[in-house]
Each structure stands twice: as C-alpha cells, then as structure tokens.
C-alpha cells in the first residue's frame, strides 16, 4: 500500500515542485555586509527617481557597505544630462553613471559621427563609462533586417571616443550558451527556459553563440586602448580556464561577476584559485537591485561555508560553497580594479 501511494505521488510531482529542504547541519552564517567597502559596477536604476527614493537607495547601500554604485541606465542627450544631474547632483561621491548609445537611423550616412559626438557630450556632461545592452551585436538590425555585428565599423568612432576619455565599456555579449542548446533533459537552464520561453535563442535569428563571442573578441582586439568589461564573466563562468586564456590574450578585457555568482559558488576551489590570479581584471557587480541577494554574494566570496542556498532556483538548482578569498583578492574585486579603470573615482573612502 505504501509503495502504491509513493508511486502515485511521484507521478504527480513535477521538477518545478520538487524542492527538498536539506537536512545537512554544517557551520556557517549569512553575511549581510561586505568585509570591505565595495563598488557595484553593474546595477540598473531609474536615474530620475525622486529625492526621497534616492535617499532610501543610499541608506540601503550603506547597510551593505556599498560606497559607490554604477547606474548603467544612463541614457544620452537631454535625458542623460538629467540623470547625471539628479544622481550625482544629490550624491556626487556615491553614484557613477554610464551612458548608452542612440540606435536611431543606423543606416544614415552621418550615423557614425553623430553617435560618437553624442557620446562625447555624455562624457562632458559627467558620464564615466558606456554601457552596451544585449541588443548590441545580437538583435540590432539595419533597414534591410540584417543583424549588425558588434565589430561593425560604424561603431569604431564610438570606441575611439571611449579610449580618448579613458571611459570603460561595459558590454553584455550574447546570453548563456544553454539558451542556444537543445531544450531537453541535459540543459542546465531547462527550468529558466520553461519559465521564460522568450529567452530561447537560435543561430538563424540571433547568430550562433560562437559567432557572437568571436565578433566581440574581434571588437576588443580592434580597440586595444579601450577597456571592455565583458559582463557576467563573459558567460564563461562554467569554463573559467577559457576565460583566463582570453584575458591573457587581451590586456583590455575585464569582466564582472554580476548575475553569475552561482557559477563560482559551485566550484569553490578552482574559482578561488582563478580569482586570486585574475582579480585585477574582475569587478564586483550584482545586476538586479535586491539588497538581500547581496548576502549570497558576500558569503560565496568571503566565507568558507558549505552547502548553502542560492536565492533563484532557475539559475542554480545546486547549493553554494564559499571561496574563502584572501583579503588582497577581495579588495581588488570589491574596489581596486574599479578604481583602476573608471576615471574620476575618489579612492579616499577605501582601505589600502
């Protein structure tokens, strides 16, 4: 009777519903505040939020020991100026704004010069970097409907302006490779693709993952005086050795840990070794603004705790392990690398 009941229950239980609570008892505790002051290089905020909301945001940053935040939604033109004025005008030492590009009239003969001029004005208005969203190189198309690759020459003037102003480019290239892979039992992102079918990618529509990565690599190599922060561990969080080889090959290639801490938390020994080697090329970032989720980042990076929860199952159905990074590596990751490549930051609030 018990066996029949078990089989009936098993037949009704789906993968999405199955979420067992661990009975493992091991030492460890939540970390709600980073060990050192940190800079979040990868965040998205409404730069025109009212003053009371901005005040609340700063209080929440203080609670996390976040000294500075980069708002990647910096826009351009009049809107961009207003965002800089609102955020940096109220808190000049707490916020960094990265401008965005104008993608209107891409086929116009004067587009390359016009977009570069607009970006230069954004830097003069107080922006300190450029953010390129995933549409760049993947879904942006010309009037004939042809995908415009990341290394298209119409963008070259833009990156020369970035080099001139020493402004880094935080670029989101492609998406996780499993979004292109067959959606089957072997796909680690199966649950995410079920929850968000629109995240499925195809080589025919979006270009293959390999094409997109190769195009961005050609872009980085064509503009060696421009520093590129390839976001989300460049989607190589599951293959850090390959990412390390790319960094060895390209001195201007940087990355961040935004939205991919779960990749590091499942390979603590190798990820710790890798970060100790490359931390002067890696920046701390979170992406989605949810203060309590930073606790998992701090715990993965700072502690040696074992087998603790991640906060979003569709990204990681596995448990986390702490990397136990040494202080020297944490300082690079939390603030030193950002201070090195983002112009105009005040180093005084940070320890040596």
C-alpha positions as CSV (number, residue, x, y, z in Angstrom):
1,X,0.0,0.0,0.0
2,X,2.8,2.4,0.9
3,X,4.6,1.6,-2.4
4,X,1.5,2.3,-4.5
5,X,1.0,5.6,-2.6
6,X,4.6,6.6,-3.3
7,X,4.4,5.8,-7.0
8,X,1.2,7.8,-7.3
9,X,2.8,10.8,-5.5
10,X,5.9,10.6,-7.7
11,X,3.8,10.6,-10.8
12,X,2.1,13.9,-9.7
13,X,5.3,15.7,-8.6
14,X,7.0,17.9,-11.2
15,X,10.6,19.0,-11.3
16,X,9.5,22.6,-10.7
17,X,7.7,21.5,-7.5
18,X,10.5,19.3,-6.2
19,X,12.5,21.4,-3.8
20,X,13.7,19.3,-0.9
21,X,14.9,21.0,2.3
22,X,18.4,19.9,3.2
23,X,18.9,18.1,6.5
24,X,22.6,18.8,6.4
25,X,23.9,20.6,9.5
26,X,27.2,22.5,8.9
27,X,28.7,25.6,10.4
28,X,28.2,28.9,8.7
29,X,26.1,32.1,8.8
30,X,24.7,34.7,6.5
31,X,26.9,37.7,5.7
32,X,24.8,40.9,5.4
33,X,27.6,43.4,4.9
34,X,30.7,43.1,2.8
35,X,34.1,42.9,4.7
36,X,35.4,45.9,2.8
37,X,33.7,48.8,1.2
38,X,32.7,47.9,-2.3
39,X,31.8,49.4,-5.7
40,X,28.9,47.8,-7.6
41,X,30.0,48.2,-11.2
42,X,26.8,46.6,-12.6
43,X,23.4,48.0,-11.5
44,X,20.3,49.3,-13.1
45,X,18.3,52.2,-11.5
46,X,15.8,54.8,-12.5
47,X,18.1,57.7,-12.6
48,X,15.2,60.2,-12.4
49,X,13.9,58.8,-9.2
50,X,12.6,61.4,-6.7
51,X,15.0,62.6,-3.9
52,X,13.3,60.5,-1.2
53,X,13.8,57.3,-3.2
54,X,17.4,58.3,-3.8
55,X,17.9,58.8,-0.1
56,X,16.4,55.4,0.6
57,X,18.7,53.8,-2.0
58,X,21.8,55.4,-0.3
59,X,20.7,54.1,3.1
60,X,20.3,50.6,1.6
61,X,23.8,50.9,0.1
62,X,25.2,52.0,3.4
63,X,23.8,48.9,5.1
64,X,25.6,46.7,2.5
65,X,28.8,48.6,2.9
66,X,28.4,49.8,-0.8
67,X,30.4,53.0,-1.2
68,X,29.6,53.6,-4.9
69,X,27.1,52.3,-7.4
70,X,27.3,52.4,-11.2
71,X,23.9,53.1,-12.8
72,X,24.1,51.5,-16.3
73,X,20.8,53.1,-17.4
74,X,22.4,56.5,-18.2
75,X,20.7,57.2,-21.5
76,X,22.1,60.0,-23.7
77,X,21.3,63.6,-24.7
78,X,19.0,65.6,-22.6
79,X,17.7,62.6,-20.7
80,X,21.3,61.6,-19.9
81,X,22.2,65.0,-18.6
82,X,19.1,65.0,-16.4
83,X,20.1,61.6,-14.9
84,X,23.6,62.7,-14.1
85,X,22.3,65.9,-12.6
86,X,19.8,64.0,-10.4
87,X,22.0,61.2,-9.2
88,X,25.4,62.9,-9.0
89,X,24.0,66.3,-8.1
90,X,22.4,64.9,-5.0
91,X,25.2,62.4,-4.2
92,X,28.3,63.3,-6.1
93,X,30.5,60.7,-4.5
94,X,28.1,57.8,-4.4
95,X,26.9,57.3,-8.0
96,X,28.6,56.7,-11.3
97,X,26.6,57.0,-14.5
98,X,27.4,55.0,-17.7
99,X,25.9,56.5,-20.8
100,X,24.1,54.5,-23.5
101,X,24.1,54.7,-27.3
102,X,21.5,56.2,-29.7
103,X,20.5,53.4,-32.2
104,X,18.1,55.6,-34.2
105,X,18.7,55.9,-38.0
106,X,21.6,53.4,-38.0
107,X,21.8,53.5,-41.8
108,X,22.2,57.2,-42.1
109,X,25.5,58.3,-43.7
110,X,26.3,60.5,-40.7
111,X,25.4,58.0,-38.1
112,X,28.9,57.0,-37.0
113,X,29.9,60.6,-36.5
114,X,26.7,61.6,-34.9
115,X,26.6,58.8,-32.3
116,X,30.2,59.4,-31.4
117,X,29.6,63.1,-30.9
118,X,26.6,62.4,-28.7
119,X,28.7,60.0,-26.6
120,X,31.5,62.5,-26.2
121,X,28.9,65.1,-25.0
122,X,27.7,62.5,-22.5
123,X,31.2,62.2,-21.1
124,X,31.5,66.0,-20.9
125,X,28.2,66.1,-19.0
126,X,29.5,63.7,-16.4
127,X,29.1,60.1,-17.6
128,X,32.1,58.0,-16.8
129,X,31.6,55.0,-19.0
130,X,29.5,53.4,-21.7
131,X,27.0,50.5,-21.3
132,X,26.0,48.3,-24.2
133,X,23.0,46.1,-23.7
134,X,22.5,42.7,-25.2
135,X,20.8,44.2,-28.3
136,X,24.2,45.4,-29.4
137,X,25.6,42.8,-31.8
138,X,22.7,40.4,-31.4
139,X,19.3,42.0,-32.2
140,X,20.2,45.4,-33.6
141,X,19.5,45.3,-37.3
142,X,19.8,47.6,-40.3
143,X,16.9,48.7,-42.5
144,X,17.2,45.5,-44.6
145,X,16.7,43.4,-41.4
146,X,20.3,42.2,-41.3
147,X,21.9,41.7,-37.9
148,X,24.7,44.3,-37.3
149,X,27.7,42.5,-35.6
150,X,29.5,44.0,-32.6
151,X,32.6,44.6,-34.7
152,X,30.8,46.6,-37.4
153,X,32.9,49.6,-38.4
154,X,30.1,52.1,-37.8
155,X,30.8,51.7,-34.1
156,X,34.5,52.4,-34.3
157,X,34.4,56.1,-33.7
158,X,32.4,55.4,-30.5
159,X,35.2,53.3,-29.1
160,X,37.9,55.8,-30.0
161,X,36.0,58.4,-28.0
162,X,35.9,55.9,-25.1
163,X,39.7,55.5,-25.4
164,X,40.2,59.3,-25.5
165,X,38.2,59.8,-22.3
166,X,39.6,56.6,-20.7
167,X,36.0,55.5,-20.2
168,X,35.4,51.7,-19.9
169,X,32.7,50.0,-21.9
170,X,30.6,47.5,-20.0
171,X,29.2,45.2,-22.7
172,X,26.6,42.4,-22.5
173,X,27.5,40.0,-25.2
174,X,25.1,37.2,-26.1
175,X,23.4,35.2,-23.3
176,X,24.2,31.9,-21.6
177,X,25.1,29.3,-24.2
178,X,22.4,26.8,-23.0
179,X,19.9,29.3,-24.4
180,X,21.1,28.1,-27.8
181,X,21.4,24.4,-26.9
182,X,18.6,21.9,-27.3
183,X,15.9,22.4,-24.6
184,X,16.0,18.9,-23.2
185,X,16.8,16.9,-20.1
186,X,20.5,17.7,-20.5
187,X,20.1,21.5,-20.5
188,X,21.1,23.2,-17.2
189,X,18.8,26.1,-18.0
190,X,15.8,23.9,-18.6
191,X,13.8,25.5,-15.8
192,X,14.6,29.0,-16.8
193,X,13.6,28.4,-20.4
194,X,10.4,26.9,-19.3
195,X,9.6,29.9,-17.2
196,X,10.8,32.3,-19.9
197,X,10.4,30.8,-23.3
198,X,11.3,34.1,-25.0
199,X,14.9,33.5,-23.8
200,X,15.4,30.7,-26.3
201,X,18.0,31.7,-28.9
202,X,18.7,30.4,-32.3
203,X,21.6,30.8,-34.7
204,X,19.3,31.7,-37.5
205,X,17.6,34.6,-35.7
206,X,20.3,35.8,-33.3
207,X,23.6,34.5,-34.7
208,X,25.2,31.5,-33.1
209,X,26.7,31.9,-29.6
210,X,30.2,31.2,-31.1
211,X,29.7,33.9,-33.8
212,X,28.6,36.5,-31.2
213,X,31.6,35.8,-28.9
214,X,34.0,35.8,-31.9
215,X,32.6,39.2,-33.1
216,X,33.0,40.7,-29.6
217,X,36.6,39.4,-29.4
218,X,37.4,41.0,-32.7
219,X,36.0,44.2,-31.4
220,X,38.2,44.1,-28.3
221,X,41.3,43.4,-30.3
222,X,40.5,46.2,-32.8
223,X,40.4,48.8,-29.9
224,X,43.3,47.9,-27.7
225,X,43.3,51.3,-26.0
226,X,39.7,50.9,-24.8
227,X,38.9,48.9,-21.7
228,X,36.0,46.5,-22.1
229,X,34.2,44.9,-19.2
230,X,32.5,41.9,-20.7
231,X,29.6,41.3,-18.3
232,X,28.6,38.2,-16.4
233,X,32.0,36.5,-16.6
234,X,31.5,36.8,-20.3
235,X,29.2,33.7,-19.9
236,X,32.3,31.6,-19.2
237,X,31.6,31.1,-15.6
238,X,31.3,27.4,-16.3
239,X,34.7,27.4,-18.1
240,X,37.0,29.8,-16.2
241,X,40.1,28.4,-17.8
242,X,39.0,29.5,-21.3
243,X,38.1,33.0,-19.9
244,X,41.5,33.2,-18.4
245,X,43.2,32.4,-21.7
246,X,41.2,35.2,-23.3
247,X,42.3,37.6,-20.6
248,X,45.9,36.5,-21.1
249,X,45.5,37.3,-24.8
250,X,43.7,40.7,-24.4
251,X,45.1,43.2,-21.9
252,X,42.0,45.4,-22.3
253,X,39.5,42.6,-21.4
254,X,37.8,42.8,-18.0
255,X,34.7,41.1,-16.6
256,X,32.3,41.3,-13.7
257,X,30.5,38.7,-11.5
258,X,27.0,40.2,-11.9
259,X,24.2,37.6,-12.0
260,X,26.7,34.7,-12.2
261,X,27.8,34.2,-8.5
262,X,26.1,30.8,-8.7
263,X,28.7,29.6,-11.2
264,X,31.5,30.5,-8.8
265,X,29.7,29.0,-5.8
266,X,29.6,25.5,-7.3
267,X,33.4,25.3,-7.9
268,X,34.9,26.9,-4.8
269,X,38.5,25.6,-5.0
270,X,39.1,26.4,-8.7
271,X,37.1,29.6,-8.7
272,X,39.2,30.8,-5.7
273,X,42.4,30.0,-7.4
274,X,41.2,31.7,-10.6
275,X,40.1,34.9,-8.9
276,X,43.4,35.1,-7.0
277,X,45.1,35.1,-10.3
278,X,42.7,37.4,-12.3
279,X,41.2,39.6,-9.6
280,X,42.8,42.7,-11.1
281,X,40.7,42.1,-14.1
282,X,37.4,41.2,-12.4
283,X,34.9,43.7,-10.9
284,X,32.1,43.2,-8.3
285,X,28.6,43.7,-9.6
286,X,25.1,42.4,-8.9
287,X,22.8,43.4,-11.8
288,X,19.3,43.2,-10.2
289,X,18.8,45.5,-7.3
290,X,17.6,43.3,-4.4
291,X,19.6,44.1,-1.2
292,X,19.1,40.8,0.5
293,X,20.5,38.9,-2.5
294,X,23.9,40.6,-1.9
295,X,24.2,38.4,1.2
296,X,24.8,35.4,-1.0
297,X,27.5,37.2,-3.0
298,X,29.3,38.2,0.2
299,X,29.0,34.7,1.6
300,X,30.3,33.0,-1.6
301,X,33.2,35.4,-1.9
302,X,34.3,35.8,1.7
303,X,33.3,32.7,3.7
304,X,34.4,29.0,3.6
305,X,30.8,27.9,4.3
306,X,29.5,24.7,2.7
307,X,26.3,23.8,1.0
308,X,24.1,26.9,1.4
309,X,21.1,28.1,-0.5
310,X,21.2,30.3,-3.6
311,X,18.2,32.6,-4.0
312,X,16.9,31.8,-7.5
313,X,16.4,28.2,-8.4
314,X,16.1,28.7,-12.2
315,X,19.7,29.9,-12.2
316,X,21.1,27.3,-9.8
317,X,19.4,24.1,-8.7
318,X,22.7,23.3,-6.9
319,X,24.0,24.6,-3.5
320,X,26.7,27.2,-2.9
321,X,30.1,26.8,-1.3
322,X,32.3,29.7,-0.1
323,X,35.5,30.6,-1.9
324,X,37.2,32.0,1.2
325,X,39.1,34.6,-0.7
326,X,42.0,36.3,0.9
327,X,41.8,40.0,1.8
328,X,44.1,41.1,-1.0
329,X,41.8,39.4,-3.6
330,X,38.6,40.8,-2.0
331,X,40.0,44.3,-2.1
332,X,40.8,44.0,-5.8
333,X,37.4,42.6,-6.6
334,X,35.4,44.9,-4.3
335,X,37.1,48.2,-5.3
336,X,40.7,48.3,-6.5
337,X,40.0,47.1,-10.1
338,X,37.2,49.6,-10.5
339,X,39.3,52.4,-9.1
340,X,41.9,51.5,-11.7
341,X,39.7,51.6,-14.8
342,X,36.8,54.0,-14.1
343,X,38.0,57.6,-14.3
344,X,37.3,60.2,-11.7
345,X,36.7,58.0,-8.7
346,X,37.7,59.1,-5.2
347,X,39.9,56.4,-3.6
348,X,39.8,58.0,-0.1
349,X,36.9,56.0,1.3
350,X,38.7,52.7,0.6
351,X,41.4,51.0,2.6
352,X,44.9,50.5,1.3
